[in-house]
Amino acid sequence: MFRKMVNMSGRVKMMLGVAAGLSLLGGSKGMAQTTPLFTTVDDFAGWTISGDNWGGQVTSVEPTTAWDADGSTTDGAVNNFAPGTAGSLEIDVNGNEFGWDGQVDSPNMLYNAAFLSAFDPGATGAGETVAFSGTMQVVWSVQWTGPDNYYQLGMGLEYPGDSYWGQVWSTSHVYDGIVNGLPTYTDEIPYTINAATGGGGLTLTPWMNAGVYGSGIAGVDDTMTAPMYIDSISVPTSQIPPVPEPATLGVLGLGLTMLTLRRRRQA
């Protein structure tokens, strides 16, 4: 009886070891709520004014240290989470309208495996996309004036699977207060990626849906009165398949091996 109790105790210990290994698999990734895609000056390098910049509304786009909401000095997935410089993307329209138009483009992400593993899990960076539905979170700042004072943030996803023409719009818009002197918002944008092969490009393009838009007359349209800043574009960490670390797999494997040996010895 006593021997059985000792064996049971040892078996429980082995199971606890296995459980510990499994818990480590969730480890540090499970601690974070979102995984950044773009968040530093380094990440936003290479964004350009789009060829669809109708009427020249956007006068400049550039990474900047002039405003930052999160203080992150770690690059996002586009740069494999390397050390970076805190900052954001500045989009300047100099009082022009900015609405219903994809006027700023990210670099091509279709061959960036680190980005795709978070944005389109299952895609490998070989110029293909796989079917997937997820959510982006965008932290940004904008100041406007006009009769409605309303903007809805959207994101254009341009890649072969949508014939380079697809817009998705925020379904949640939260005011975060004044951060570093500017009104700051967090938007959630659901998106769906279609499977496609054959290469090409995948770019992200910020879109704006203005409350009153189209006349080009100041005071009649809702108009940006200062540059728009995008501090980060991220995705929920929970949508990214976990990648076990070698040390974590070692802990799990050791627990399973010890449990197997104990069973053989008892047999």
QUIWO-V333505 format. One record per pair of residues at least 12 apart in sequence whose ideal C-beta (glycine too) atoms are under 8 Angstrom apart, sorted by sequence separation. I is the first residue (numbers start at 1). J is the second residue. D is the distance in whole Angstrom. If there is no record, write none. Layout:
# QUIWO-V333505
I_J_D, I_J_D
This chain:
# QUIWO-V333505
49_61_5, 72_84_8, 73_85_7, 91_103_8, 113_125_3, 120_132_5, 155_167_7, 156_168_8, 173_185_6, 174_186_5, 210_222_5, 48_61_7, 73_86_5, 91_104_6, 112_125_6, 116_129_8, 121_134_8, 140_153_7, 154_167_5, 155_168_6, 174_187_7, 47_61_6, 72_86_6, 111_125_5, 120_134_8, 154_168_6, 172_186_8, 173_187_5, 47_62_8, 71_86_5, 89_104_8, 110_125_8, 111_126_7, 119_134_7, 138_153_6, 154_169_4, 172_187_6, 47_63_7, 70_86_8, 111_127_6, 153_169_8, 154_170_7, 172_188_4, 110_127_6, 138_155_7, 152_169_6, 153_170_5, 170_187_4, 171_188_6, 44_62_8, 45_63_5, 68_86_5, 152_170_6, 170_188_6, 171_189_7, 44_63_4, 68_87_5, 69_88_7, 110_129_7, 136_155_6, 170_189_5, 171_190_6, 43_63_8, 65_85_7, 67_87_8, 68_88_6, 153_173_7, 169_189_7, 42_63_8, 65_86_7, 66_87_8, 67_88_5, 152_173_7, 168_189_6, 41_63_4, 65_87_4, 66_88_8, 168_190_6, 206_228_8, 41_64_7, 64_87_6, 67_90_8, 168_191_5, 41_65_6, 63_87_6, 64_88_6, 66_90_7, 168_192_8, 206_230_7, 63_88_7, 64_89_7, 63_89_6, 64_90_4, 62_89_8, 63_90_7, 61_89_7, 62_90_6, 61_90_7, 204_233_7, 60_90_7, 61_91_5, 129_159_6, 39_70_7, 60_91_8, 61_92_7, 78_109_7, 129_160_7, 40_72_6, 43_75_5, 60_92_5, 129_161_5, 138_170_8, 153_185_8, 161_193_7, 162_194_6, 39_72_5, 40_73_7, 42_75_5, 43_76_5, 58_91_6, 59_92_5, 81_114_8, 161_194_3, 40_74_7, 58_92_7, 59_93_6, 78_112_6, 80_114_5, 153_187_5, 155_189_5, 157_191_6, 159_193_8, 161_195_6, 39_74_8, 40_75_5, 43_78_5, 58_93_6, 59_94_5, 77_112_8, 79_114_8, 154_189_7, 161_196_3, 36_72_7, 39_75_7, 40_76_7, 43_79_6, 57_93_5, 78_114_7, 153_189_7, 155_191_7, 157_193_7, 160_196_4, 164_200_8, 39_76_5, 42_79_6, 59_96_7, 77_114_5, 78_115_5, 139_176_8, 159_196_7, 160_197_8, 164_201_8, 36_74_8, 38_76_5, 58_96_8, 77_115_5, 141_179_8, 160_198_6, 169_207_8, 36_75_8, 37_76_5, 40_79_8, 57_96_4, 143_182_7, 160_199_8, 36_76_4, 37_77_5, 38_78_6, 42_82_8, 56_96_7, 57_97_6, 58_98_7, 77_117_7, 143_183_6, 160_200_5, 167_207_6, 169_209_7, 35_76_8, 36_77_7, 37_78_6, 43_84_7, 55_96_7, 57_98_5, 77_118_5, 141_182_4, 142_183_7, 159_200_7, 35_77_7, 42_84_4, 47_89_6, 55_97_8, 77_119_8, 141_183_6, 159_201_7, 41_84_7, 42_85_6, 44_87_7, 61_104_5, 141_184_5, 142_185_7, 158_201_7, 159_202_4, 40_84_3, 41_85_4, 44_88_7, 57_101_7, 140_184_7, 141_185_7, 158_202_7, 159_203_8, 39_84_8, 40_85_6, 41_86_7, 44_89_4, 58_103_4, 139_184_7, 140_185_6, 157_202_7, 158_203_5, 40_86_6, 41_87_4, 57_103_6, 58_104_6, 139_185_7, 157_203_8, 40_87_6, 41_88_8, 54_101_5, 139_186_5, 140_187_7, 156_203_8, 157_204_7, 158_205_6, 182_229_7, 184_231_8, 53_101_8, 138_186_7, 156_204_7, 157_205_8, 52_101_6, 54_103_7, 110_159_6, 137_186_6, 138_187_5, 155_204_6, 156_205_3, 52_102_5, 53_103_4, 137_187_7, 155_205_7, 156_206_8, 38_89_7, 52_103_6, 53_104_8, 137_188_6, 138_189_6, 155_206_6, 156_207_5, 50_102_6, 99_151_7, 136_188_7, 137_189_8, 154_206_7, 155_207_7, 50_103_5, 105_158_8, 135_188_6, 136_189_4, 153_206_7, 154_207_4, 49_103_7, 50_104_6, 102_156_4, 135_189_7, 136_190_8, 153_207_7, 154_208_7, 49_104_6, 50_105_5, 135_190_5, 136_191_6, 153_208_7, 154_209_6, 48_104_7, 49_105_8, 102_158_8, 134_190_8, 135_191_7, 152_208_7, 153_209_8, 47_104_6, 48_105_6, 133_190_7, 134_191_6, 151_208_5, 152_209_4, 47_105_7, 133_191_7, 151_209_7, 47_106_6, 48_107_8, 133_192_5, 134_193_8, 151_210_6, 46_106_8, 47_107_7, 132_192_7, 133_193_7, 150_210_7, 151_211_7, 46_107_4, 131_192_8, 132_193_5, 150_211_3, 131_193_7, 148_210_8, 149_211_7, 150_212_8, 130_193_7, 131_194_6, 148_211_3, 129_193_5, 131_195_5, 146_210_8, 147_211_8, 148_212_5, 102_167_8, 129_194_7, 130_195_5, 146_211_7, 147_212_5, 129_195_6, 146_212_6, 128_195_8, 129_196_5, 38_106_7, 128_196_7, 70_139_7, 128_197_5, 69_139_5, 123_193_8, 127_197_8, 128_198_8, 127_198_7, 128_199_8, 151_222_7, 69_141_7, 127_199_4, 150_222_6, 120_193_5, 127_200_7, 129_202_7, 146_219_7, 147_220_7, 149_222_6, 67_141_6, 119_193_8, 145_219_8, 146_220_8, 148_222_5, 146_221_6, 147_222_7, 146_222_3, 145_222_7, 146_223_6, 37_115_6, 144_222_5, 145_223_6, 144_223_6, 144_224_5, 145_225_5, 37_118_6, 143_224_7, 144_225_6, 37_119_6, 142_224_6, 143_225_5, 35_118_5, 143_226_4, 142_226_8, 142_228_5, 141_228_7, 142_229_8, 140_228_7, 141_229_5, 110_199_7, 140_229_6, 110_200_6, 140_230_5, 141_231_7, 110_201_5, 139_230_8, 140_231_6, 109_201_8, 110_202_4, 138_230_6, 139_231_5, 108_201_4, 109_202_5, 139_232_5, 108_202_6, 109_203_7, 138_232_7, 108_203_6, 109_204_7, 137_232_8, 138_233_5, 107_203_7, 137_233_7, 138_234_8, 106_203_5, 136_233_6, 137_234_5, 105_203_5, 106_204_4, 136_234_7, 137_235_7, 37_136_8, 105_204_8, 106_205_7, 136_235_6, 137_236_7, 105_205_5, 135_235_7, 104_205_6, 134_235_6, 135_236_6, 103_205_8, 104_206_6, 134_236_7, 34_137_6, 102_205_4, 103_206_8, 102_206_8, 135_239_7, 102_207_6, 134_239_5, 101_207_7, 69_176_8, 100_207_7, 101_208_8, 100_208_7, 99_208_5, 100_209_6, 69_179_5, 98_208_5, 99_209_6, 100_210_7, 69_180_7, 99_210_3, 68_180_6, 98_210_8, 67_180_6, 97_210_7, 100_213_6, 67_181_8, 99_213_4, 67_182_6, 69_184_5, 91_206_7, 99_214_8, 97_213_6, 119_235_6, 97_214_8, 118_235_5, 121_239_7, 97_216_6, 121_240_6, 121_241_5, 118_239_8, 99_221_8, 118_240_5, 95_218_7, 99_222_7, 117_240_7, 97_221_6, 117_241_8, 97_223_6, 98_224_6, 96_223_8, 97_224_8, 95_223_6, 96_224_8, 95_224_7, 95_225_7, 98_228_7, 93_224_5, 93_227_8, 92_227_4, 93_228_8, 91_227_6, 92_228_8, 90_227_5, 91_228_5, 90_228_8, 91_229_8, 90_229_6, 91_230_7, 89_229_7, 88_229_5, 89_230_4, 88_230_6, 89_231_8, 88_231_4, 88_232_8, 50_205_6, 76_232_7, 76_233_8, 76_234_7, 72_232_7, 55_216_8, 70_231_6, 67_229_5, 69_231_4, 70_232_6, 66_229_8, 68_231_6, 69_232_7, 67_231_7, 64_229_8, 44_230_8, 38_230_8, 39_231_7, 39_232_4, 38_232_6, 39_233_8, 38_233_5, 39_234_7, 36_232_5, 37_233_5, 36_233_7, 37_234_6, 36_234_4, 37_235_6, 35_234_6, 34_234_4, 35_235_6, 34_235_6, 35_236_8, 34_236_6, 35_237_5, 33_236_7, 34_237_6, 33_237_6, 32_237_5, 35_240_6, 30_237_7, 29_237_6, 29_240_7, 30_242_8, 29_242_6, 26_242_7, 25_242_6, 27_245_7, 25_244_5, 24_245_8, 27_248_7, 25_248_6, 24_248_4, 21_248_7, 24_251_6, 25_252_7, 21_249_8, 24_252_8, 21_251_4, 22_252_7, 20_251_7, 21_252_3, 21_253_8, 21_254_8, 17_251_8, 18_252_7, 21_255_5, 20_255_7, 21_256_8, 17_254_7, 18_255_4, 17_255_4, 18_256_6, 14_255_6, 17_258_7, 18_259_7, 17_259_8, 14_258_5, 15_259_7, 14_259_4, 11_259_7, 14_262_6, 11_262_7, 10_262_6, 7_262_8, 7_266_7
